Amino acid sequence: MIFNLVIIDVQPVFAAEPAENGVHDIFTAKDSTPLEQFKARVLNRILYLDTEIDVSDLNIAPNDIRYTVNGNHLTGIYAARAIVRQNPFYSTAATTGFPEFTYKDNGCVATVKYTYNPAWTQDFVKKVIAGYDEAMALIKPGDSDFAKILKIHDWIVKNVSYGMSTPYYDFAVGALGNRKAVCAGYAQCNQFLLGQVGIESVYIAANTGKKEPHAWNLVKFDGHWFHVDCTWDRGLGVNPNVNHTYFMLSDAELNADGEHSEDWKDPAKGYPSNNLCSIEDKFYKDNKDIATNEQIAANPITIKHEADSAQDYQTNNREHWRTCPAGVEVGREEHTGNPCAVCGYSVQPHTVTVTTNGSGKASVDSATAGGGTEITLTATPDAGYHFKEWKALKGDVTVSDNKFTMPDEPVLLQAVFDKIVKTPAVDATCTKAGNIAYWSCKNCGKYFSKEDCSEGSEIQKHDWVVKALGHDLVKVSGKAATFDDDGCSAYEKCNRYGKEFGKSVIRKMSARLSATSYTYNGKTKTPSVICSGLTRDRDYTVSLPAGRKAVGKYTITVKGAGDKYAGSKTLTYVINPKGTGIKKPAAAKKAFTAKWSRQSAKMSKAHITGYQVQYSLKSNFKSAKAVTIRGYRKTSKKISKLKGKKTYCVRVRTYMKSGKTTFYSAWSKAKRVKTK
């Protein structure tokens, strides 16, 4: 039997509670993409022997079902077949031939139908899941990768016997369900269970030292590949001891007894090789049963890192070293001699050149030096400048305190000088400090009172700062608010800059009446005075006119009061005469007689001067004409010189003459009359 390199990519899955029929899902999609959901769906539903697996909710097109095998990119039913057969759990155990698709109206796959092997039965799957759950129950949250690798190895070795007398003896499902398998079943079972807990592994198919076909695993731990041969760690008998002779071995350890040949290293097979590093503390080597959590926790794993002696050294100017296949550094040490007697590295002298940006002078203590030599620099600024930094124009160097370590290449450095910057004098204000004129260097943070930065001119911050002057305050009296202008409280004002403190605005007063028009009824009419936000008798007073019963115009005076308000305002309202009701007008030839209800003598004599009749051909009384009838006793009026056979709208109101002012009641409802 020929086996290919298979590295599976899965999400860690731990033991689940079985369903009532003893079967449950064991595959989890690694992400939410339709393809990964499809993979998990079909791999799980094969456990239930679904006649057709429903994937309609995934909306996945046939070309989006993809799988790569040995560099061949498969799609559709070919990919769906490979998804199952390339999984170390199933391989070719569960299905035969190619699956069949049914489709949705949009062309996406609706269902997948697999043809099952006759031996793939529900009873067999139950036994497989029971074995899987028993193995996975050993894995606990927080287990290290090594703990997972050791526990899975120990469970397989203890529980799976070697033999070919049962179905699927060369598959992972045979090892789990029948507890019996040959080397291929052991290796596939180990690969599958490791993948379920997130451990990467490789299935190895090669010959033994006796040139017999054999299978085992390479397991990745901490970046290193180690050999694990569960088959040969299995003892003889129904309930044998657990052995660790071929557990987590380097290439050299695997081949030490000559039982495994080296044909697995054939580059054409593509297996990870040159695995030189080894486990140092093999606390488990004499275990005869499954390792306990306490034993694992008490024995942390360390790896002895080895580098290939044929590997070239990595070097710098002072040291050389190699790395193990996982990239861990091994054997770092300083060079011996020039050239180095170990690695042959030769330290070559290189030039050190310094220049400036034109505002000072620069020098170096050595014009040439080998890599690793400490170099000292000097920078002297011209007058009015300060040294800022060394800028590397060539060479990988970092200068600190005018020194650097010479790299293995030429170096060109530039001394950069900064000009001293003048800060003009600024007058202090009441609240903000000022300063005298001074010169500063942004690089070193020093200050100078002279532009030439001469000796003795350096000053400190407190020397150039002029403190804030503070406010020169005077008291200002408050001002009462009126009906026309805002007022304010008493406050303080700065004589220097005019800023005001403690001033509160008193908004100007406003006053209005609750009503400005009433209808006469013989009773006193007094509207309320409304001054929003103010209190009567505290903030303002009200003076009422006399009478307030008869038809006429009345004035109320409002005055500000207290310390906050002053001034006055007059508000007026009117009492209009009581209206009357109109009766049905009497039609006449090109005329009509308007009639209305007479007011009582007591009401009319004192408060009604007469009546006014209004008539119009339009109901909205547009272009209406009016007739005034003097005398409160009158109850009708004939209107002549009208158009014949026309309908007029008629209404009436009372009026009262008081001095030069006439006051009117509201109009009555309108009546219609058609002239003859």
C-alpha positions as CSV (number, residue, x, y, z in Angstrom):
1,M,0.0,0.0,0.0
2,I,1.4,3.4,-1.0
3,F,0.8,6.4,1.3
4,N,1.1,10.2,0.5
5,L,2.2,13.0,2.8
6,V,-0.9,14.4,4.5
7,I,-0.9,17.4,6.9
8,I,-4.4,18.1,8.1
9,D,-5.7,21.6,9.1
10,V,-8.4,21.4,11.8
11,Q,-9.8,23.3,14.7
12,P,-9.1,21.7,18.1
13,V,-12.0,19.5,19.1
14,F,-12.4,17.9,22.5
15,A,-14.6,15.1,23.8
16,A,-18.4,15.7,23.5
17,E,-21.3,14.1,25.2
18,P,-22.7,11.3,22.9
19,A,-26.2,11.6,21.5
20,E,-28.8,9.0,22.5
21,N,-27.9,6.8,19.6
22,G,-24.2,6.8,20.6
23,V,-23.2,9.0,17.6
24,H,-22.4,12.7,17.6
25,D,-20.5,15.3,15.6
26,I,-16.7,15.3,15.9
27,F,-15.6,17.7,13.2
28,T,-15.7,21.5,13.6
29,A,-15.3,24.0,10.8
30,K,-12.1,26.1,11.2
31,D,-14.0,29.2,10.1
32,S,-17.4,30.5,8.9
33,T,-16.7,30.3,5.1
34,P,-19.2,28.2,3.1
35,L,-16.3,25.8,2.0
36,E,-15.2,25.1,5.6
37,Q,-18.9,24.7,6.7
38,F,-19.4,22.3,3.8
39,K,-16.4,20.2,4.9
40,A,-17.5,19.9,8.5
41,R,-21.1,19.1,7.4
42,V,-20.3,16.2,5.1
43,L,-17.6,14.7,7.4
44,N,-20.1,14.8,10.3
45,R,-23.2,13.5,8.5
46,I,-21.3,10.5,7.1
47,L,-21.2,9.4,10.7
48,Y,-25.0,9.2,10.6
49,L,-25.0,7.4,7.2
50,D,-27.3,10.2,5.7
51,T,-28.8,9.1,2.4
52,E,-28.5,12.7,1.2
53,I,-26.6,15.4,3.1
54,D,-28.5,18.7,3.0
55,V,-26.1,21.7,2.3
56,S,-28.7,24.0,0.7
57,D,-28.4,26.6,3.4
58,L,-24.7,27.1,2.6
59,N,-25.3,28.5,-0.9
60,I,-22.1,27.0,-2.2
61,A,-21.6,26.5,-6.0
62,P,-19.9,23.3,-7.3
63,N,-16.8,25.3,-8.3
64,D,-16.5,26.7,-4.8
65,I,-16.1,23.2,-3.4
66,R,-12.3,22.9,-3.6
67,Y,-9.5,20.6,-2.4
68,T,-5.9,20.2,-3.4
69,V,-4.2,16.8,-3.5
70,N,-0.5,16.4,-4.4
71,G,-0.6,19.8,-6.2
72,N,-3.8,19.0,-8.1
73,H,-6.6,21.5,-7.6
74,L,-9.9,19.7,-7.5
75,T,-13.5,21.1,-7.6
76,G,-17.1,19.8,-7.5
77,I,-17.6,16.1,-6.9
78,Y,-13.9,15.4,-7.2
79,A,-13.2,17.8,-4.3
80,A,-16.2,16.4,-2.3
81,R,-14.7,12.9,-2.7
82,A,-11.2,14.0,-1.7
83,I,-12.5,15.9,1.4
84,V,-13.6,12.5,2.8
85,R,-10.8,10.3,1.4
86,Q,-7.9,12.6,2.3
87,N,-9.1,12.8,5.9
88,P,-7.1,10.4,8.1
89,F,-10.3,9.4,10.0
90,Y,-12.1,8.2,6.9
91,S,-9.6,7.5,4.2
92,T,-11.4,5.1,1.9
93,A,-13.2,3.3,4.7
94,A,-16.6,4.9,4.6
95,T,-17.4,5.7,0.9
96,T,-16.9,4.4,-2.6
97,G,-16.9,6.0,-6.0
98,F,-17.8,9.6,-6.5
99,P,-20.6,11.5,-4.7
100,E,-23.7,12.9,-6.5
101,F,-25.0,16.5,-6.3
102,T,-28.5,17.8,-6.6
103,Y,-28.9,21.5,-7.2
104,K,-31.0,24.6,-6.2
105,D,-32.6,26.9,-8.8
106,N,-29.6,29.3,-8.5
107,G,-27.1,26.5,-9.4
108,C,-25.8,26.0,-5.9
109,V,-25.5,22.5,-4.4
110,A,-28.6,21.4,-2.5
111,T,-27.6,17.9,-1.4
112,V,-24.6,15.5,-1.5
113,K,-25.2,11.8,-1.8
114,Y,-22.3,9.4,-0.9
115,T,-22.3,5.6,-1.6
116,Y,-21.3,3.8,1.6
117,N,-19.1,0.7,1.9
118,P,-21.1,-2.3,3.1
119,A,-19.1,-2.5,6.3
120,W,-19.8,1.1,7.1
121,T,-22.8,0.6,9.4
122,Q,-24.4,2.5,12.2
123,D,-23.4,-0.1,14.7
124,F,-19.8,0.1,13.5
125,V,-19.9,3.9,13.7
126,K,-21.1,3.7,17.3
127,K,-18.1,1.7,18.3
128,V,-15.8,4.2,16.5
129,I,-17.3,7.1,18.4
130,A,-17.1,5.2,21.7
131,G,-13.4,4.7,21.1
132,Y,-12.9,8.3,20.0
133,D,-14.7,9.6,23.1
134,E,-12.6,7.4,25.4
135,A,-9.4,8.8,23.9
136,M,-10.5,12.4,23.9
137,A,-11.7,12.2,27.5
138,L,-8.0,12.1,28.5
139,I,-7.4,15.6,27.1
140,K,-8.1,18.3,29.6
141,P,-8.5,22.1,29.2
142,G,-5.1,23.7,29.7
143,D,-3.1,20.6,28.6
144,S,0.2,21.4,27.0
145,D,0.9,20.3,23.5
146,F,3.3,17.6,24.8
147,A,0.7,16.4,27.3
148,K,-1.8,15.9,24.4
149,I,0.8,14.1,22.3
150,L,1.8,11.8,25.2
151,K,-1.8,11.0,26.2
152,I,-2.9,10.1,22.7
153,H,0.1,7.9,22.1
154,D,-0.4,6.1,25.4
155,W,-4.2,5.5,24.7
156,I,-3.6,4.1,21.3
157,V,-0.7,1.8,22.4
158,K,-2.7,0.6,25.4
159,N,-6.1,0.0,23.7
160,V,-5.3,-0.9,20.0
161,S,-3.9,-4.4,19.4
162,Y,-2.1,-5.5,16.3
163,G,-4.0,-7.6,13.8
164,M,-5.7,-8.0,10.4
165,S,-8.7,-10.2,11.3
166,T,-11.2,-7.3,11.5
167,P,-12.7,-4.9,8.9
168,Y,-10.8,-1.6,8.4
169,Y,-7.6,-2.9,10.0
170,D,-5.5,-0.4,8.1
171,F,-7.7,2.6,8.9
172,A,-8.1,5.0,11.8
173,V,-11.7,4.0,12.2
174,G,-10.7,0.3,12.5
175,A,-8.2,1.2,15.3
176,L,-11.0,3.2,17.1
177,G,-14.0,0.9,16.4
178,N,-12.4,-2.6,16.5
179,R,-9.5,-1.7,18.8
180,K,-7.3,-3.7,16.3
181,A,-5.2,-2.4,13.4
182,V,-2.0,-2.7,11.5
183,C,0.7,0.0,11.3
184,A,-1.3,2.1,8.7
185,G,-4.3,2.1,11.1
186,Y,-2.1,3.0,14.1
187,A,-0.5,5.9,12.2
188,Q,-3.8,7.3,10.7
189,C,-5.5,7.0,14.1
190,N,-2.6,8.9,15.8
191,Q,-2.6,11.6,13.0
192,F,-6.4,12.0,13.2
193,L,-6.5,12.3,17.1
194,L,-3.6,14.7,17.1
195,G,-5.3,16.9,14.5
196,Q,-8.4,17.0,16.6
197,V,-6.5,18.7,19.4
198,G,-4.6,21.1,17.2
199,I,-1.3,19.2,16.8
200,E,0.3,19.0,13.4
201,S,1.6,15.6,12.3
202,V,2.7,13.8,9.1
203,Y,1.9,10.2,8.0
204,I,5.1,8.4,7.1
205,A,5.0,5.4,4.7
206,A,8.4,3.7,4.4
207,N,10.3,0.4,4.7
208,T,11.7,-1.2,7.8
209,G,15.3,-2.3,8.1
210,K,14.1,-5.6,6.8
211,K,12.6,-3.9,3.7
212,E,9.0,-4.5,4.9
213,P,6.3,-1.8,4.4
214,H,5.7,0.2,7.6
215,A,3.9,3.4,8.7
216,W,4.5,5.8,11.6
217,N,4.2,9.5,12.3
218,L,6.3,12.7,12.4
219,V,4.8,15.0,15.1
220,K,5.5,18.7,15.3
221,F,6.3,20.0,18.8
222,D,7.7,23.4,19.6
223,G,8.8,23.9,16.0
224,H,10.6,20.5,15.8
225,W,9.6,17.2,14.2
226,F,9.8,14.0,16.2
227,H,9.2,10.4,15.2
228,V,6.3,8.5,17.0
229,D,5.7,4.8,16.1
230,C,2.6,3.6,18.0
231,T,2.7,0.2,16.3
232,W,6.1,-0.8,17.6
233,D,5.4,0.7,21.1
234,R,2.5,-1.7,21.4
235,G,3.3,-4.7,23.5
236,L,2.0,-8.2,22.9
237,G,-1.1,-9.7,24.5
238,V,-4.7,-8.5,25.2
239,N,-3.7,-5.9,27.8
240,P,0.0,-5.2,27.4
241,N,2.2,-2.6,28.9
242,V,2.6,0.8,27.4
243,N,6.1,1.3,25.9
244,H,7.8,4.6,24.8
245,T,10.7,3.1,22.8
246,Y,9.7,4.9,19.7
247,F,8.1,8.0,21.1
248,M,9.2,11.5,20.2
249,L,12.6,10.5,18.7
250,S,15.1,12.5,16.6
251,D,16.2,11.0,13.3
252,A,19.4,9.6,14.9
253,E,17.4,8.1,17.8
254,L,14.9,6.5,15.4
255,N,17.6,4.8,13.4
256,A,19.8,3.8,16.4
257,D,18.7,0.2,16.5
258,G,18.5,-0.2,12.7
259,E,14.8,-1.3,12.8
260,H,13.7,1.6,10.6
261,S,15.4,2.2,7.3
262,E,16.2,5.6,6.0
263,D,14.3,5.4,2.8
264,W,11.7,7.8,4.3
265,K,14.3,10.5,3.8
266,D,14.0,10.3,0.0
267,P,13.4,13.9,-1.1
268,A,10.7,12.7,-3.5
269,K,8.5,11.7,-0.5
270,G,8.7,15.2,0.9
271,Y,8.8,14.3,4.6
272,P,10.4,16.7,7.1
273,S,14.0,15.4,7.6
274,N,17.2,16.4,9.3
275,N,15.5,16.3,12.6
276,L,18.5,16.6,14.9
277,C,17.1,17.8,18.2
278,S,16.0,15.5,21.0
279,I,13.9,15.4,24.2
280,E,16.3,15.7,27.2
281,D,14.2,14.5,30.2
282,K,12.3,11.4,29.0
283,F,10.5,11.0,32.3
284,Y,7.9,8.7,30.6
285,K,10.4,6.2,29.1
286,D,9.8,3.6,31.8
287,N,6.0,4.2,32.1
288,K,4.0,1.0,31.6
289,D,0.6,2.7,31.6
290,I,-1.0,6.0,30.4
291,A,0.8,9.0,31.9
292,T,-1.1,10.9,34.6
293,N,-1.8,14.6,34.7
294,E,0.2,14.9,37.9
295,Q,3.2,13.1,36.4
296,I,3.1,15.4,33.3
297,A,2.8,18.6,35.4
298,A,5.8,17.6,37.5
299,N,8.1,17.0,34.6
300,P,8.4,20.0,32.2
301,I,9.9,19.1,28.8
302,T,13.1,20.6,27.6
303,I,14.7,20.1,24.1
304,K,18.4,19.6,23.4
305,H,19.0,21.7,20.3
306,E,21.6,20.4,17.8
307,A,22.9,22.1,14.7
308,D,24.0,20.4,11.5
309,S,27.8,20.3,11.5
310,A,27.7,20.9,7.7
311,Q,25.7,24.1,8.2
312,D,27.5,27.4,7.6
313,Y,28.1,29.6,10.6
314,Q,26.2,32.8,11.0
315,T,28.5,35.6,12.1
316,N,28.8,39.2,13.2
317,N,32.0,41.2,13.9
318,R,32.5,39.5,17.2
319,E,30.8,36.1,17.3
320,H,29.7,33.1,15.3
321,W,26.9,30.5,15.8
322,R,24.6,28.0,14.1
323,T,20.9,27.2,14.4
324,C,19.0,23.9,14.8
325,P,16.4,22.9,12.2
326,A,13.7,24.8,14.1
327,G,15.7,28.0,14.0
328,V,16.9,28.0,17.6
329,E,20.4,29.4,18.1
330,V,23.1,26.9,19.0
331,G,26.7,27.4,20.2
332,R,27.2,31.2,20.1
333,E,30.8,32.1,20.9
334,E,33.4,34.8,20.2
335,H,35.7,34.6,17.2
336,T,39.1,33.1,17.8
337,G,41.8,35.0,16.0
338,N,41.6,37.1,12.8
339,P,40.6,35.3,10.6
340,C,38.7,33.2,13.2
341,A,40.1,29.7,13.6
342,V,36.6,28.2,13.9
343,C,34.4,29.9,11.3
344,G,37.1,31.6,9.2
345,Y,35.5,35.1,9.6
346,S,38.0,37.9,8.9
347,V,37.7,41.3,10.5
348,Q,38.7,43.9,7.8
349,P,39.5,47.5,8.7
350,H,37.3,50.2,7.2
351,T,37.4,54.0,7.0
352,V,35.7,56.4,9.4
353,T,35.0,59.8,7.8
354,V,33.4,62.8,9.5
355,T,32.0,66.0,8.0
356,T,29.7,68.8,9.2
357,N,26.8,70.8,7.9
358,G,29.0,73.9,7.8
359,S,28.4,75.4,11.2
360,G,31.3,73.9,13.2
361,K,34.2,71.4,13.2
362,A,34.3,67.6,13.6
363,S,37.0,65.0,14.2
364,V,37.4,61.3,14.9
365,D,40.0,59.5,17.1
366,S,40.8,56.9,14.4
367,A,40.4,57.2,10.6
368,T,40.3,53.4,10.1
369,A,39.1,50.6,12.4
370,G,38.0,47.0,12.3
371,G,34.4,45.8,13.1
372,G,33.7,45.9,16.8
373,T,36.1,48.7,17.6
374,E,34.8,51.6,19.8
375,I,35.2,54.9,18.0
376,T,35.2,58.4,19.7
377,L,34.0,61.5,17.9
378,T,34.4,65.3,18.7
379,A,32.1,68.1,17.5
380,T,32.9,71.8,18.1
381,P,30.2,74.3,17.0
382,D,30.8,77.8,15.6
383,A,29.7,80.9,17.6
384,G,25.9,81.2,17.7
385,Y,25.4,77.5,17.1
386,H,25.0,74.4,19.2
387,F,25.8,70.8,18.3
388,K,22.6,68.8,17.6
389,E,23.5,65.2,16.5
390,W,25.6,62.9,14.5
391,K,23.9,61.8,11.3
392,A,24.9,58.5,9.7
393,L,25.3,59.1,5.9
394,K,26.9,55.7,5.4
395,G,27.1,52.6,7.6
396,D,24.8,51.0,10.1
397,V,25.8,52.8,13.3
398,T,24.1,54.3,16.4
399,V,26.1,57.1,18.1
400,S,25.7,57.6,21.9
401,D,27.6,60.1,23.9
402,N,29.9,60.8,20.9
403,K,30.8,57.1,20.6
404,F,29.8,54.1,18.5
405,T,30.9,50.5,17.7
406,M,32.5,50.1,14.3
407,P,30.5,47.9,11.9
408,D,32.0,45.7,9.2
409,E,31.7,48.4,6.6
410,P,32.9,52.0,5.9
411,V,31.3,54.8,8.0
412,L,30.5,58.4,7.0
413,L,29.1,60.6,9.7
414,Q,28.0,64.3,9.6
415,A,28.0,66.5,12.7
416,V,24.8,68.6,12.6
417,F,24.8,72.0,14.4
418,D,21.7,74.0,15.3
419,K,21.6,77.8,15.3
420,I,20.7,79.6,18.5
421,V,17.2,80.9,18.0
422,K,16.1,84.3,19.3
423,T,12.9,84.8,21.2
424,P,11.7,88.4,21.2
425,A,10.7,90.1,24.4
426,V,7.0,89.8,25.3
427,D,5.2,92.1,27.7
428,A,3.5,90.4,30.6
429,T,-0.3,90.9,30.9
430,C,-2.6,90.6,33.9
431,T,-3.0,86.8,33.5
432,K,-0.1,85.7,31.2
433,A,3.6,85.8,31.9
434,G,6.0,87.6,29.5
435,N,9.7,87.3,28.9
436,I,12.8,89.3,28.2
437,A,14.6,88.7,24.9
438,Y,16.7,85.5,25.0
439,W,18.3,82.9,22.8
440,S,17.7,79.2,23.0
441,C,18.9,75.9,21.6
442,K,16.1,73.5,20.9
443,N,18.5,70.5,21.0
444,C,20.1,70.9,24.4
445,G,17.3,73.1,26.0
446,K,19.7,75.8,27.2
447,Y,19.0,79.5,27.3
448,F,21.2,82.5,26.9
449,S,20.8,86.3,27.5
450,K,23.3,87.1,24.7
451,E,23.3,86.1,21.1
452,D,27.0,85.1,21.1
453,C,26.3,82.5,23.9
454,S,29.4,83.8,25.6
455,E,30.5,82.5,28.9
456,G,28.3,83.7,31.8
457,S,25.4,84.4,29.4
458,E,23.6,81.1,30.1
459,I,20.4,81.7,32.1
460,Q,17.7,79.6,33.7
461,K,14.1,79.6,32.9
462,H,13.2,81.7,36.0
463,D,15.7,84.4,34.8
464,W,13.9,85.2,31.5
465,V,10.3,84.8,32.6
466,V,8.4,88.0,33.6
467,K,5.6,87.2,35.9
468,A,2.0,88.0,35.1
469,L,1.0,91.5,36.5
470,G,-2.3,90.6,38.0
471,H,-5.6,92.6,37.6
472,D,-6.0,96.3,38.7
473,L,-9.7,96.1,39.7
474,V,-12.2,98.9,40.5
475,K,-15.8,98.5,41.6
476,V,-18.6,99.4,39.3
477,S,-22.2,100.0,40.5
478,G,-25.1,98.0,39.2
479,K,-27.8,99.3,36.9
480,A,-31.5,98.5,37.1
481,A,-33.2,96.9,34.1
482,T,-36.1,98.8,32.4
483,F,-38.7,97.9,29.8
484,D,-36.3,99.1,27.1
485,D,-32.8,98.1,28.3
486,D,-31.0,95.3,30.1
487,G,-29.5,96.1,33.5
488,C,-26.6,94.4,35.5
489,S,-25.4,93.6,39.0
490,A,-22.5,95.4,40.7
491,Y,-19.2,94.1,39.4
492,E,-15.4,94.7,39.2
493,K,-13.5,95.9,36.2
494,C,-9.7,95.7,35.3
495,N,-8.3,99.2,34.6
496,R,-5.6,97.8,32.4
497,Y,-7.4,95.6,29.9
498,G,-11.1,96.3,30.7
499,K,-12.0,92.7,31.6
500,E,-15.1,92.5,33.8
501,F,-15.6,90.1,36.8
502,G,-18.7,89.1,38.6
503,K,-21.1,90.9,36.2
504,S,-24.5,89.4,35.9
505,V,-26.9,90.6,33.2
506,I,-30.4,91.6,34.3
507,R,-32.6,91.1,31.3
508,K,-35.0,94.0,30.4
509,M,-38.6,93.7,31.6
510,S,-41.5,92.7,29.4
511,A,-45.2,93.1,30.2
512,R,-48.5,92.1,28.5
513,L,-52.1,91.7,29.3
514,S,-53.9,88.4,29.5
515,A,-56.7,89.9,27.3
516,T,-57.0,93.1,25.3
517,S,-60.7,93.0,24.4
518,Y,-63.9,92.3,26.3
519,T,-67.7,92.4,25.5
520,Y,-69.9,94.6,27.8
521,N,-72.0,92.6,30.3
522,G,-72.4,95.1,33.1
523,K,-69.5,93.6,35.1
524,T,-66.0,94.8,35.9
525,K,-63.4,93.7,33.4
526,T,-59.7,93.5,34.6
527,P,-57.1,91.5,32.6
528,S,-54.1,90.0,34.4
529,V,-50.7,91.6,33.9
530,I,-48.1,89.1,32.8
531,C,-44.3,89.8,33.4
532,S,-42.5,86.6,32.6
533,G,-40.0,85.5,35.3
534,L,-40.9,88.4,37.6
535,T,-42.8,88.6,40.9
536,R,-45.5,91.2,41.4
537,D,-45.0,93.7,44.2
538,R,-41.3,92.6,44.5
539,D,-40.1,93.2,40.9
540,Y,-43.0,95.4,39.6
541,T,-46.2,97.2,40.7
542,V,-49.6,97.6,38.8
543,S,-51.9,100.7,38.7
544,L,-55.5,100.0,37.5
545,P,-57.9,102.5,36.0
546,A,-61.2,103.4,37.6
547,G,-64.5,101.9,36.4
548,R,-63.6,99.1,34.0
549,K,-67.4,98.3,33.4
550,A,-68.6,100.6,30.7
551,V,-67.8,100.4,27.0
552,G,-64.5,102.2,26.3
553,K,-60.7,102.1,26.4
554,Y,-58.8,101.5,29.6
555,T,-55.1,102.0,30.5
556,I,-53.0,99.9,33.1
557,T,-49.6,101.2,34.2
558,V,-46.8,98.7,35.1
559,K,-43.7,100.1,37.1
560,G,-40.4,98.4,37.9
561,A,-39.7,97.9,41.7
562,G,-36.9,97.0,44.0
563,D,-33.1,97.3,43.2
564,K,-33.2,95.4,39.9
565,Y,-36.0,97.0,37.9
566,A,-37.1,100.6,37.1
567,G,-39.2,102.5,34.5
568,S,-42.8,102.1,33.5
569,K,-45.0,100.8,30.7
570,T,-48.7,101.4,29.9
571,L,-51.0,98.6,28.6
572,T,-54.5,99.2,27.1
573,Y,-57.6,97.1,26.6
574,V,-61.2,97.9,25.4
575,I,-64.7,96.9,26.4
576,N,-66.9,96.7,23.3
577,P,-70.7,96.9,23.2
578,K,-72.8,93.7,23.3
579,G,-73.9,92.5,19.8
580,T,-77.4,91.7,18.6
581,G,-78.9,89.0,16.5
582,I,-80.3,89.5,13.0
583,K,-83.7,88.3,11.9
584,K,-84.9,87.0,8.5
585,P,-84.7,90.1,6.1
586,A,-88.0,90.9,4.3
587,A,-87.6,91.0,0.5
588,A,-89.0,93.8,-1.6
589,K,-88.6,95.0,-5.2
590,K,-85.0,95.8,-5.7
591,A,-84.8,96.2,-1.9
592,F,-85.1,94.4,1.4
593,T,-85.7,95.3,5.0
594,A,-83.1,94.2,7.6
595,K,-84.4,93.4,11.1
596,W,-82.7,92.7,14.3
597,S,-83.4,92.0,18.0
598,R,-83.8,95.0,20.2
599,Q,-81.6,95.3,23.3
600,S,-83.2,95.9,26.7
601,A,-83.7,99.5,27.5
602,K,-81.3,99.4,30.4
603,M,-78.6,97.8,28.3
604,S,-79.1,99.8,25.2
605,K,-79.5,103.3,26.4
606,A,-76.2,103.5,28.3
607,H,-74.1,101.3,26.1
608,I,-75.4,101.3,22.5
609,T,-75.5,104.4,20.3
610,G,-77.0,102.6,17.3
611,Y,-76.6,99.8,14.7
612,Q,-74.7,99.1,11.5
613,V,-76.1,96.9,8.7
614,Q,-73.7,95.4,6.2
615,Y,-74.8,93.7,2.9
616,S,-73.0,92.1,0.0
617,L,-73.6,89.8,-3.0
618,K,-70.7,87.7,-1.7
619,S,-70.8,85.4,1.3
620,N,-67.3,86.6,2.4
621,F,-68.7,90.2,2.3
622,K,-66.1,91.3,-0.2
623,S,-67.0,94.8,-1.7
624,A,-69.7,95.0,1.0
625,K,-71.7,98.2,1.7
626,A,-72.8,99.4,5.2
627,V,-75.5,101.6,6.6
628,T,-75.4,103.1,10.0
629,I,-78.6,103.5,12.0
630,R,-78.5,105.9,15.0
631,G,-80.7,105.2,18.0
632,Y,-80.7,102.2,20.2
633,R,-84.5,101.7,19.8
634,K,-84.3,101.1,16.1
635,T,-84.9,97.4,15.1
636,S,-85.1,97.6,11.3
637,K,-83.8,99.3,8.2
638,K,-85.0,99.2,4.6
639,I,-82.2,99.0,2.0
640,S,-83.2,100.2,-1.4
641,K,-81.8,100.8,-4.9
642,L,-80.5,97.3,-5.2
643,K,-80.4,94.8,-8.1
644,G,-83.6,92.8,-8.6
645,K,-83.7,89.1,-8.2
646,K,-80.3,89.0,-6.5
647,T,-79.4,87.2,-3.3
648,Y,-77.7,89.4,-0.7
649,C,-75.9,88.3,2.5
650,V,-76.8,90.6,5.4
651,R,-75.4,91.0,8.9
652,V,-75.7,93.6,11.7
653,R,-73.7,94.9,14.7
654,T,-74.1,97.5,17.5
655,Y,-71.8,100.5,18.1
656,M,-71.1,102.9,20.9
657,K,-69.8,106.4,20.4
658,S,-67.5,107.6,23.2
659,G,-66.0,110.9,22.5
660,K,-64.1,110.7,19.2
661,T,-63.8,106.9,19.4
662,T,-66.4,104.4,18.2
663,F,-66.5,100.9,19.6
664,Y,-68.2,98.1,17.7
665,S,-69.6,94.7,18.7
666,A,-68.9,91.6,16.8
667,W,-71.0,91.0,13.6
668,S,-74.0,88.8,13.9
669,K,-74.4,85.7,11.9
670,A,-75.3,86.4,8.2
671,K,-78.8,86.0,6.7
672,R,-79.6,85.6,3.0
673,V,-82.4,87.5,1.2
674,K,-83.3,87.5,-2.5
675,T,-84.7,90.8,-3.9
676,K,-87.8,90.8,-6.1
